[in-house]
Amino acid sequence: MVQNSTVYITPTSAPRCSRSTFKRPLKPMAEEKNTAHVGVPTSSSSGDSIPLDSSAAHTEQLSFWTRMGCTPESFKPRSVADKHNQLNQTLKSRHMNMIAIGGSIGAGLFVGSGGALATGGPASLIIDYSIIGIMIFNVVYALGEMAIMYPISGGFYVYSGRFIDPSWGFAMGRKGRLVLRSETLTSRDSWCYFAQWAIILPFEIIVASECIKFWRDDLSPGIWYTMFLATILLVNVFGVLGYGEEEFWSSLLKLAAVVSFLFAGLIFVLGGGPENGQFNSYWGARLWKDPGAFRNGFQGFCSVFVTAAFSFAGTELVGLAAAESKTPLKSLPSAVKQVFWRITLFYILSLLFIGLLIPSNDKQLFGSGNFIDTTASPMVLVANRAGIPGYASFLNAVILVSVVSIGNSGVFGASRTLCALSEQGYAPKLFSYVDKAGRPLPATVLLISIGCLAYVGLTPRGVEIFDWLLALSGLSALFTWGSICYCHIRFRAAWKAQGRTLDEIPFKAAFGVVGSWIGLGIIVVVLIAQFYVALFPPALEGKLNSATGFFKAYLAFFVTLAFWAIGYFWKGGGLIKPLDVDLDAGLKEVDWEAHRAEQDRRRNAPTWKRILYMFG
């Protein structure tokens, strides 16, 4: 059992964050083993200094331009008392909402859906994306519940080591340092998650350059690689606020494009397209009859799962961003609820119209580019065939913005992950450096440098090299989401075992632990489906894949197991008992009076408002 628990103090008579949180009154200061003052760290049994109030940690007054990272002073090291979170907390609710609803909409939806349509058919497209959407819905709600209570640096990486198993934590790479335990726990999600985003960055830069070929292809792609790298570098000069603003405006553009496509798709299906286009008479669902709703049988159905999962990658970034939010308790629940709209409105409906308007046997869906061909985007194909080339050009511009945005998200996700790794000793200490602008500076510089791998795309073997790089991290998102679900299950078990009630959780997952079990089950099914497809890809018509083809599809699975084994033998392993789980370190204090007043206000609101509150 844990002893000498850290005590968090807030003004007035706040409750103690111990096993009977919100039940037992705080002891008088004279009776405490460790004396403390408001805004001053107390000491844990391990001697670590912990802030009592995260808002009190940021006491140094900095100029506007220093906070923006534009002065020499901004590059100096930050000294913040909060060991759980050295990063800036400047993201606002509007940033969080857009990161949640549009942050990961990119090439997976705009371009990858075309290949999925050609592989599995329109019915597989709708069914598989819906199943993955159910999983993502539960993942994000589980993550939201934990991130609101523990908005700490490292985010969901820390949860694996805290709630599951140290060695399982190391497998994806970070040890989460827990103040109330003598040992150091690892958090599995980091190394593979870091690799995922680090590799995605140069790949997205290459994809962005391929978008330019829609307009002109007479210039070297290296020119565009340099331009997009410089753009991402400029955004990251402004730290998390630069990321938040870029995500806000790019997400607005992406959402506007998707909404416009939904209206256009409805008009085209009903036959209201221009006279010079293909959709100038009633179109309906003829393509579901010929060439049909499904393609390539069960293999085609299974293969679409992977594309669907790739399309939702990055959804979890809203949990990572919680550590840099001004008001996570206010902004994160709203952001989490936005995921419903993204799944139903922006994915499922878009895919429905794509399946109605583009035949699954269309050869153009496969494109002709080495890496990716944006002319193969089903949305661009619809616009061209409708006789609206200007709209096709607009959609291609949106795809360009989207892939650059995803590349920037890669810098954000991987740099924060590497910083967390360094803080806990699993990466060089240099990468734990956070400057006065709140930027993990060395980690960010390294990620921008990794972006230079995009120039490998200029070599004759560039495609093969990137195939193997992507194979190393291709399934990382699934492992991350599975860990989040299982962390939530273990968190709830520890919460109950230590005598705490659900009333002490300010935001609860929509379907509770059942939802996390459903999400985890779907992830296991997808991994099995991907294993089957890796053995028998649809393109080979039932024949066994080659060893090279198999490992390109499933290598990440074995890489993750290798990291787990290393962590098990190095640091030891085994599930942490619910009574031994640390529920106090990094726990955010809640103004329960204000929280309950807000809940009462929402319950007493008009019916139409209560419906809106359910989804945002």
PAMAR-35043 format. One record per residue: x, y, z of N, C-alpha, C in turn; residue in one letter. Coordinates in steps of 0.02 Angstrom, whole numbers, plus 50000, padded with zeros to 5 digits. Atoms other than C-alpha are relative to their C-alpha. Layout:
<nodes>
XYZXYZXYZa
...
</nodes>
This chain:
<nodes>
500424994050000500005000050000500435006250000m
499644993750005500535017749966499915003850065v
500034996149939500965028350115500275006949986q
499774993150006501365046750144499765003249935n
500294997550062500195052050006500125007549992s
499924993050014500505068649922499345003650013t
500594996249984499285082049979499975006049954v
500114994250043498575094849857499575005050039y
500364994949963498015111149937499745005249952i
500284994450037496855124049862499735005050051t
500264995149953496185140049939499374997550035p
500555001949956494895138150078500064992750020t
499975006849973494455121050145499874994949945s
500065004850054494745110249991500084993050027a
499935006949978494615091350006500684997249983p
499365003450012496135080150014499904994949944r
500015005050053496535069549861500324993650027c
499755006449974496755053249955499494994849983s
500445005450019495855036749950499265001950009r
500704997949990494275044750018499925007249977s
500044993350029494375059849905499295002650004t
500634996549998492975072549926499554997650057f
500415002349944492385063550083500305002350066k
499674998649937493665066350218500245007250002r
499764993149997493985084350275500755000450008p
499284999149995495745090950264500215001150072l
499764999249932496725089450425500315006950009k
499664993749988497375105150508500734999649980p
499325000050025499075110450443500494997350051m
499535002149948499915107050610500034992450005a
500025007249994499395088850601500314996449940e
499725003250060500105085850427500744998550009e
499305001949996501735076850412500445004849960k
499644995350042502275088650272499615006549999n
500344993650001501845106950294499985002749930t
500084997550068501225116150140499655006750002a
500334993650008500615133050082499695000249931h
500354999450063499465138049942500495002049945v
499564998450056500395137749778500724997950010g
499315002249986501955130149858500014992550000v
499995007350004502465112249823500074996750068p
499875004449943502355098849955500494994849978t
499525005350017503495083849961499674993450008s
500245006949996503075065949927500504996050041s
499555004449964503855051450013500664999049964s
499385000750038505135050949874500395006449997s
499644993749999505625068949902499875004449941g
500134996050059504895075449740499555005850018d
500404994049988504145092749735499415000149953s
500615000350039502345093149679499615006550010i
500384993949992501325108849644499324998650030p
500665000749970499765111349745499465002849955l
500484996850044498925121849613500355001649935d
499644999250062499435120849432499985007149975s
500044993150022498855138549401500505004450036s
499514996149963500045144749534500714998849976a
499335001750023501505136649448500265005049949a
499804995650054501515149049305499995007250026h
500004993549967501985164449405500455005149965t
499534995550032503365171749297499645004149946e
500324995550048502765186949198500455000749939q
499634999750062503325186049017499655004749951l
500294995650051503075198248874499624995949949s
500405003550051501855194048735500444996449949f
499585002850052503225191048607500454994450026w
499635005649971504205180048727499554993950005t
500485005649998502655169448755499864997249931r
500105002250069502485168548566500634996749971m
499395003350023504275162048552500405004149950g
499694995750051504905177048453500585004250027c
499444996149971506255184048569500554995250023t
499465004349974507965177348623499844997350069p
500185002149933507265176548800499564993749999e
500475005650003505955163848744500354993349994s
499645006250009507295150848707500344997550064f
499705002049937507915150448887499564994850035k
500395005549969507385135748997499455002650046p
500564998549957505735136349086500114996950068r
499975002849933505645133849273499305000550030s
500695000349976503895128449322499974994750054v
500015004649943503495120149487499644993549984a
500415005950013502255107949409500404994849962d
499615005250032503285092449374499574995649955k
500445003950042501765084449295499885003449934h
500164996550062501625097849162500415006449995n
499584994150012502975109949105499775003949939q
500214996950063502045114548946499525005850012l
500484994549996501015129948911499294997450003n
500715001849997499155129448947499615005749968q
500284994350036498545141348813499464998149950t
500535002050047497355131048706499315001750028l
500674998049980495575137648712499494994849977k
500525004850017493925128648693499924999349924s
500095000450073493805133048508500564995949968r
499465004250026495515125348478499864992650012h
500135007049982495045109448570499444997049958m
500565002550040493395107848477500224998449929n
499795001150068494225109448308500524994449994m
499535005650000495645097548353499614993550002i
500405006149993494305084848400499604998549937a
500485001350054493105087148255500334999849931i
499714999750067494285090748110500744998749998g
499285000449997496055087948169500324994649959g
499685005650036496365071148087499664998549933s
500295000850066495285073147932500535001849948i
499474998750048496535071547791499974995149942g
499965004350059497135060147653499634993550008a
500365006249988496325045047735499295000349975g
500684999150023494585051847699499995002349928l
500044996850065494925062447546500274995649943f
499685004050052496035050147451499964992550015v
499985007149983496205033547544499334996549993g
500675003050006494325030647539499884997349929s
500085002550068494475028447350500294993049992g
499715006750002495655013647367499594995050038g
500425004549960494545006347503499364998249961a
500595001350041493035008047387500164994849946l
499815004750053493954998947248500154993150028a
499825006549971494504985147367499404996350029t
500555003349965492924981647466499315001549976g
500664998150024491494990347377499665004950047g
500334994849960490275003647442499704997550065p
500295002649938489424992447570500544998850053a
499445001149953491084987247649500245006750027s
499784993449980491545005547653499585002750058l
500454997449948490015010447755500044995850064i
500015004549942490024995147869500655000650040i
499365000049965491884995447910500135006750034d
499904993449969491985014147940499535001050059y
500474999449943490435012948052500264996150060s
499745004049945491224999048155500605003550032i
499424996349973492855008748173499765006350035i
500284994049967491805024148215499744998550069g
500245002049934490975014948359500584999250048i
499405000949959492685010048423500305006750020m
499704993449986493365027848408499575004050049i
500464996549955491825034848496500154998050072f
499865002349932492175024048649500715001650022n
499314998249983494055027148642500045007250024v
499944992949984493865045948644499645001750064v
500364998749937492575045948783500404997450060y
499595002749946493685034648890500605004550013a
499444995549993495165045848855499805006750031l
500244993749973494145061448893499904999650075g
500125000849928493635054649063500665000350040e
499365000149964495445051449113500395006549992m
499604994050013496215066849031499745006050039a
500284994549960495025078649122500244999550072i
499785001049932495535071049288500765000550007m
499275000049999497385069449243500285003549939y
499734996350058497865083349119500745001250009p
499294999649984499715079649139500424999049938i
499545000750056501195080449023500134992749985s
499945007050020501325064348925499324996849989g
500685002250014499435062048928499894992650007g
500215007049996498825044748887500584995250002f
499425004549993500605037748883500094998150073y
499905001249929500695039449072499494994950026v
500525004249974499065030249096500164992549994y
499845007150009499725013649028500434997550057s
499565002049946501135012949155499675000750068g
500324998949935500015019249295499464994950015r
500585004249989498505008149270500074992849977f
499965006750028499114992749175500624996350024i
499425004349990500884985949176500625003849977d
499394996450020502634993649175500304997649934p
499685002550061503294982149038499565001249939s
500454998350055501734984648932500085007349982w
499874993050013502115002948952500615001049958g
499384999050036503885001448889499934998149926f
500075002450069503304992448732499855005749952a
500084994250042502705008948664500355005950030m
499424996549985503985017348763500115004750055g
499834994849952503805029448907499884997450070r
500155001749931503965026749091499685006050033k
500344994549968502725037249185500215000350073g
499734999649933503485043449346499455001550050r
500544999349953502285041149488500285001850069l
499724997249939502625051349643499864995650060v
500195003649940501735039849763500224992749999l
499735006750002502645024049711500755000450001r
499274999849996504455019949748500314998049934s
499715002250063504705011549581499785004849944e
500184996150058504605019449410499624995749951t
500425004050045503215013549297500085002549928l
499934998250070503285013249110499325000849968t
500624999050036501975018548985500104998049927s
499865003450062501915007548832499905004249938r
500244997050061501155019648710500505004549965d
499624994450026502605031348678500464998549942s
499515000950053503975023648573499684998649933w
500345001350064502835016348440499595005949978c
500394994150018501735031648448500465005549973y
499514995250025503265042748427500214998249928f
499795002350067503825032248277499455001349949a
500564999050045502085033348201499985007149974q
500054993150021502045052248199500645002549967w
499364997950030503895054348159500044997949927a
499985002450069503685043948001499455003249958i
500554996950037502025051747953500215006949975i
499814993250020502835069147946500315000249931l
499724999650067503985066247796499544997149947p
500475002850048502665055447713499475005149979f
500514995050016501355069247724500305005749959e
499674994950041502615081647653500034997749927i
499995002750068502815070247502499305000249969i
500694999950025500925068547485499795007149981v
500174993150016500745087447491500305002149934a
499694998350064501975089147348499644996649942s
500385003450053500965076347249499365003849984e
500604995950012499455087747271500145005549949c
499824994650046500375101347175499974997649928i
500015002750068500465089847023499325000449968k
500674999150028498595092347004499995006249955f
499974993950039499015109646938500605000249952w
499415000050043500785107646871500504994850026r
499535005249982502085093946867500685000949967d
499384998750035503535102346780500575002250046d
499494998049952504485106846939500204994250044l
499765005349956505535095947052499604999950065s
500355000449936504575089447204500415002750058p
499584997549946506075094647309499855007250017g
500184993049987505525112847291499415000250049i
500595000049956503855108747372500164997050068w
499795002649935504675098047506500275005650044y
499684994549962505705113147559499485005150023t
500514995049983504205124847555499564997650057m
500455002649948503105113547662500374999050066f
499605000449938504505110147787500075006950032l
499934993249974504765128947804499345002350031a
500664998149973502885131247832499894996850069t
500085003449935502845118247971500475002850052i
499524996949954504395125848049499735006650025l
500274993549981503575143048049499434999350050l
500575001049954501995136548134500264998150069v
499765002549935503015128048270500425005150037n
499674994649964503965143948311499555002750055v
500494997249952502375149448400499754994850050f
500175004949950502265133548502499304997249993g
500655003250001500625125748551499455004649975v
500504995450026499655141548510500015000249924l
499955000450072500315140748332499664993749974g
500335006250018499755122648323499245000750006y
500724999349989498045127048395499675004449947g
500294995550050497745141448275500004996749930e
499965003450064498335131448125499464994749995e
500515005250000497195117048173499305003049996e
500664996850000495725128848202499805002049929f
500184997450066495785137148031500024994649946w
499995005450050496295121847931499414995350009s
500585004249987494925111748015499365003349975s
500584996450027493655125147972499954999149924l
499995000950073494195123847789499804992949982l
500165007050015494105104847791499254998650012k
500715001249985492385104847872499565003449948l
500384996550052491755117847746500004995949936a
499965004050062492375106747604499564993850005a
500405006149992491545091147675499265001649997v
500704998050000489895100147706499785001749929v
500174998350069489925107147529499944993749957s
500045006250038490255089747461499364996250017f
500625003449982488775082747559499405003049963l
500554996750036487595095647482500054998449925f
499915001550071488355092947309499834992849985a
500145007150010488255074047328499264998649998g
500725001049999486415074747372499685002549935l
500264997250063486065085747221500164995449942i
499795004350056487055074347105499614993450001f
500375006349995486195058447169499285000949974v
500694998650022484505066547134499975002449927l
499994998150070485075071546959499995007449987g
500024992750008485265090146985500665003049978g
499354997450021487035091746916499965004049936g
499984996050062487565103146772499864995749938p
500175003650061486985098446597500594996949965e
499415002650033488765095746538500354994550040n
499705005049957489105083246677499644993449998g
500275006850000488725065146714499374999350042q
500545000749951487445068346851499435004949985f
500534995350019486155078446753499314996749997n
500645003549994484785065346776500044995650062s
500025003849938484215054646921500524994449999y
499455004849996485705044046976499834994350047w
500225005049953485085034947131500554995450024g
499545005049972485905019047196500174994749948a
499885004950053486235010847028500674996250008r
499345003149994488065007547071500034994650054l
500035005449951487574996547218499744993549969w
500215006050036486804984647090500524997949948k
499495001350050488114986146955500545005450005d
499685006649993489574983446990499854996250064p
500195003849941488844978747160500225003450065g
499884997149935488904982647346500664997750031a
499385002749971490414971647387500484998049945f
499485002250045492064967547304500504995750038r
499475004349973493364953947335499794996150063n
500255004349947492254944847460500225002150070g
499824998849930492774943047641500685003450006f
499344996849998494564948047603499945007549987q
500104992950013493994964547529499695003650059g
500324997049941492874967747679500515001150055f
499514999449946494304964547802500525005449985c
499474995350018495554975247706499795007250010s
500244993149991494454990747720500085002350072v
499914998249929494634990047910500635004150010f
499364996749990496444995547898499975007249975v
500084993350026496055010447787499575004350045t
500454996349955494645015447903500375002150063a
499624998349940495795014648055500505005549986a
499534994850019497105025047965499665006849994f
500364993850009495785038047924499845003550065s
500174997049935495375040648108500625001350042f
499394998949961497205041348165500085007350016a
499934993149978497545057048264499435002450043g
500584998149959495855057448351500215000850073t
499794999949930496755054248516500415006250018e
499604994149985497755070448500499645004950045l
500384995549956496355079548590500164998450073v
499805001849931496865069848747500705002450015g
499324997549990498685074448723499995007650009l
500044992749996498185092748700499695002350066a
500324998049937497235092548867500515003050048a
499494997349955498885095848958500185007149983a
499834993250020499035112148861499375004249989e
500634996350003497245117948880499935004450062s
500124995549944496765132748988499504997150049k
500555002449958495175124649053499784993149976t
500185006650025495155105849020499324997650023p
500645002349976493625102849128499425003049960l
500534996750039492625115149022500054998149926k
499925000750072493355112648848500044992849976s
499905006850024493765094048841499354996149992l
500635003750011491995086948869499665002149935p
500314997750062491345097848728500374997449940s
499605002550056492785092648615499884992649989a
500125007250005492505074248654499334998649966v
500675001150028490665075548610499975001649925k
499994998450071491115082948440500164994049957q
499815005950039491775065948388499394996649970v
500625002950028489975060048363499855003049932f
500154996750064489725073048227500514998249947w
499495001550049491375069148145499894993049970r
500105006850024490985050648133499384999549956i
500635001050036489185051848076499945004749940t
500134995150053489135067847974500565000349949l
499454998750046490865069947902500314993849970f
499725006150028491385051947876499464995749967y
500485004850026489875040647855499605002949942i
500404997150054488825052547750500435001449938l
499554998950058490315057447641500124993549963s
499875006550031490705039147610499384997249966l
500625002250032488885035547571499945003049930l
500054996850065488885048347430500564997949952f
499455002550042490585042547368499814993249970i
500205006650025489905024747354499425000349952g
500574999350046488345030947264500215002949933l
499834996150060489255041747136500604997349961l
499415002650034490875032447094499984992350000i
500015007450002490885014247034500634997050032p
499435002949964492005002947138500504996749953s
499535002950048492794995546981500335005249956n
499694994650039493375012446917500764999850008d
499275000749997495225010946873500335006350025k
499704993849977495535029246916500075000450076q
499974999949927495275025447100500694998050025l
499335002249979497005017547107500535005249986f
499534994750013497865032847036500624997649962g
499405001750037499545033446950500645002550034s
499414997449966500705041847075500394994650036g
499605004949964502135032747159499784999550073n
500205000049929501585038047335499255000550007f
500724999049997499825044647315499815004749943i
500224996050056498835052447174499345003350019d
500604996649978497595065747226499475000449946t
500525000450052496745064647057499574993850009t
500395006049985496185047647121499525001050059a
500474998549947495235056047263499294999449974s
500695000850025493415050547244499625006650000p
500344993550000492845068047290500205004249939m
499774996450059493915075647152499714996949937v
500305003450057493275062447030499275002049992l
500704998050003491475066847074499945007149971v
500034993150024491805085447045500155000449925a
499834999850071492635082446877499454997049957n
500515003350040491285070646816499335003750002r
500604995849998489945082746871500075006049954a
499894994450045490715095346752500155006550036g
499834994049961491345107346887500754999750016i
499285000549988493245107946867500255004950053p
499804995249948493375123346978499904997150070g
500135003149935492605113547122500514994550013y
499495005149992493835099347091500665003250021a
499394996549981495265111947104499975002250073s
500094998049931494545118447268500104994150047f
499935006049958494435100747339500734997850004l
499295001949998496235097247290500395004750045n
499684995249955496765113247380499874998250073a
500175002149932495855107047535500414993850019v
499585005849986496765090347522500715002150016i
499334997449988498405099947513500065002950070l
500004997149933497995109847670499954994550052v
500125005449952497415093947756500644996050015s
499415004149989499005084047729500565003950035v
499514995849964500105098647784499815000550074v
500254999649931499005100147939500164993650038s
499855006449967499225081547978500754999650014i
499284999849988501105083847958500175004250060g
499894995749942501055097948084499764996550064n
500235003949943500045086848201500524994850019s
499475004749986501455074248184500555003150042g
499494996549960502695087048251499755001050071v
500294998949934501525091148395500004993550040f
500065006349963501175073048443500664996850017g
499365003449988502935066248423500465004050045a
499564995949957503825080948506499794999550073s
500245000649931502725079848661500154993050028r
499845006849979502985061048666500744999350018t
499285000549988504875062548652500205003950062l
499864996149940504905076048786499824996050063c
500215004049943503935064548903500484994050010a
499515005449995505125050148863500645002350035l
499384997349972506615061048907499925001650073s
500124998249930505845067249069500084993950046e
500005006049959505775049349129500604995449987q
499385003650007507465043449068500054995049944g
499995004750055507025033348913500205003249934y
499714996450057507745046248793500515004850029a
499504995449975509225058048807499695005950037p
500274994749958508955071248941499915006549963k
500064993950040509185084848811499295001349978l
500674999150028507435081748746499475001850051f
500484997849949506605086048912500005007650007s
499944992649997507105104348885499365003249974y
500584996050020505585115848880500175007250010v
499794993149994505885134148845499445004350029d
500484995649968504975149348913499365001149959k
500614999650041503755149148767499604993550004a
500365006249991503215131748823500124994949945g
499855004650054504025122948675500514994850022r
499475005049990504935106348695500505000749942p
499604997450057506285114248588500434994749966l
499595005050035507565100448555499584994549966p
500445005150029506175087848525499685002549935a
500304997150060505335099448401500515000649943t
499474999450051506975102848310500154993249969v
499865006750026507295084148296499454997849952l
500555002150043505565081148223500025003749933l
499944996350064505785094948094500564997049958i
499445003150035507455086948050499804993349969s
500245006450027506615069948028499575001349938i
500404998250059505455078747906500415000249937g
499564999850058506965080147792500054993249966c
500035006550033506755061547759499565000149938l
500424999350060505485067547632500425000049936a
499584999750060506945070447513500204993149975y
499895006950023507165051547508499524998449942v
500495001150053505625052247397500265001849931g
499714998250065506725059447259500434994449972l
499565005450023507765043547249499604994649965t
500375005350036507315028847136499664994950046p
500285005049954506995017547287499605003350057r
500364996449947506045030647388499354996750021g
500645003149984504385021547376500104993950044v
499875006049960505105005247443500235001750070e
499754997949934506005014147585499425002250045i
500564997749960504405022647641499514994450015f
500435005849985503435006447628500234996650065d
499745003249940504584999047760499965004550061w
500064995349944504595014747868499295000150026l
500705000049979502705014947870499814993250031l
500135006649971502694996147907500204999750073a
499775000049931503644999548068499485002750048l
500474996849955502225009948137499284999549975s
500665000250032500725005048031499424998350046g
500545002049955499724997348174500035003750067l
499904996649936500295009448310499375003150027s
500624996749977498645018748316499544995050034a
500435005149970497705002548352500244998150070l
499745001649934498864998348497499885005750049f
500134994349957498695015948565499275000150023t
500724999949982496795015348559499834994150046w
500135005649956496774998048636500255001250071g
499734998449934497875004048778499565005050037s
500444995149969496725018848809499384996650029i
500595003649976495215007348823500164995850062c
499845004349944496094995248939500215004250061y
499844995449945496805009649043499375002350036c
500634997749971495025015849068499674994550042h
500285005749962494444998549122500374999150066i
499595000949940495884997149246499925006050048r
500114994149959495625015049306499354999550041f
500645000849965493805011649348500054994650054r
499935005449951494284995449437500385002650062a
499624997249944495575004749544499595005150038a
500434994949968494355018949577499504996750047w
500495003649959493065006649643500344996550059k
499655003849948494324996149741500245004550056a
499754995449950494965011449832499455004150033q
500554997149962493245016249894499735006549973g
500254993850029492855030449774499394998649958r
500635000950035491205033249686500015003649934t
500044996850065490715038249510499805007450005l
500194993049990490005054449581500625004550007d
499394996149992491805059949609500375000849934e
499714999350066492185058849422499595005449963i
500384994450028491705075549339499724998749931p
500245001650067491525068649162500084992649989f
499985007350006491065050649130499894997849927k
500075002850067491235040348971499274998149988a
500715000850016489555038748882499744993050018a
500235006849986489455019748898500444996650053f
499625002549944490635017749045500514994649980g
499525005450011491725002349059499774995449943v
500265004250055490584992748939500235002749933v
499774996950062491025005148802500744998649987g
499285001450008492885002448834500124992749981s
499945007150019492664983548824499804999149927w
500215000450070491734985748659500555002649954i
499464997150039493114997048592500604995349996g
499435004649998494464984848647499854993749958l
500185005950040493524970248569500045001349925g
499964998350071493374979148402500725000449976i
499294999550017495234982848403500314993149990i
499755006950007495624964348430499764997049935v
500285002650063494474959848285500365003049940v
499654996750056495324972648172500704997249992v
499335002950003497044965748216499994993049969l
500075006650030496454948248173499855000649925i
500174999050071495694954548010500615002249960a
499394997750035497314963347965500504994349992q
499565005850005498294947448001499784995549942f
500275004150054497144937947883500155003149932y
499884996550063497314951147747500755000049983v
499285000250012499204951447770500214993349971a
499855006650026499224932747735499704998949930l
500355001150063497954932947594499715006749974f
500244993550024497844950347515499514999249941p
500505000650054496354953347398500305000149930p
499694999550066497514957547253500264993449974a
499745006550021498184939647252499464994749991l
500585004350013496434932147240500054993250036e
499995006049959496624919747382500664996650008g
499345003049995498454915547359500385002850060k
499614998049942499674916347505500495005649982l
499564994350012500644932547517500744997950008n
499295001049991502534933447506500215002450070s
499764997849934503574935947664500085007550002a
499914992750003503994953647608499335003550007t
500664996949998502174957947579499684999350068g
500305001149934501644950347745500295004850051f
499694995849949502914960047849499885007449987f
500184993050014502514976347760499325001750029k
500674998949973500734974147821499964999050075a
500105001949930501044967147996500625000650043y
499384999549963502804971648050499925003650067l
500084996149938502224984248181499774995750058a
500235004449947501374970348279500594996750036f
499435003449971503014961148306500495005050032f
499584994849969503964977348342499735001750069v
500304998449935502734981248482500124994450050t
499875005649956502904963748555500734999950022l
499284999949983504804965548550500135005350054a
499924994949949504714981848649499714997750067f
500295002549938503564973548775500474995150034w
499545005049971504784959148799500615003350031a
499424996449973506244971048822499825003350067i
500224996749939505264980948951499884995150057g
500155005049949504724965149041500634997550035y
499395002749971506484958449065500455005550030f
499584994649974507254975549098499715002950064w
500314996749943506024983549219499524995650039k
500495004249966504934969049267499315001549975g
500674999050025503114966849227499484997050046g
500565002649961501424961249288499495005450012g
500534995149988499754969549311500055003050069l
500004996549936499694982549447499334998650035i
500615001349963498434978149582499595006450007k
500424994049995496944990049590500135004150062p
499884996349938497334994549771500675003649999l
499344996950003499124999149723500045005449946d
499994994950052498655010449577500005006950031v
499964993249975499125028549609499465004249966d
500554995950026497555039049589500075007350018l
499944993249975498245055049665500475004549960d
499504995850034499785060849569499715003149936a
500244996550058499275073949443499255001049998g
500734999449999497435073249494499805007450004l
500194992950003496625089849449499455001450051k
500524997849954495645098949583499405002649961e
500624998050032493835102049537499615004650046v
500464995649964492755116549592499314996949995d
500625003950004491285105249632499385004350004w
500584995649995490115119349678499835003049932e
500114997150066490355127749509499804994649950a
500155005550046490305110949419499284997750007h
500695002249989488665105749499499505005449978r
500444994550022487915122949464499934999849924a
500035000450073488355120949280499584994049978e
500405006050016487605103349277499265001450011q
500704998449987486005109849356499735004749946d
500224995350052485925124049228499844996249936r
500125003850061486055111549086499384995550006r
500595004349991484755099849161499365003949996r
500604995949999483525114249179499915004149937n
500044996350063483835121049004499424997549958a
500535002450045482495119948867500214993549965p
499885006650029482335103248779500505000349942t
499564999650058483195108948619500735001350020w
499334998849976484685115148718500304993750031k
499765006249969484815098948816500234995049946r
499795004350056484895089548650500675002249973i
499364997450024486305100948592500564998450048l
499495001549949487235098348756500224992749996y
499815007050005487215079648723500544998949948m
499535001050055488265082048566500515005649992f
499504994750007489345097148603500005004650060g
</nodes>
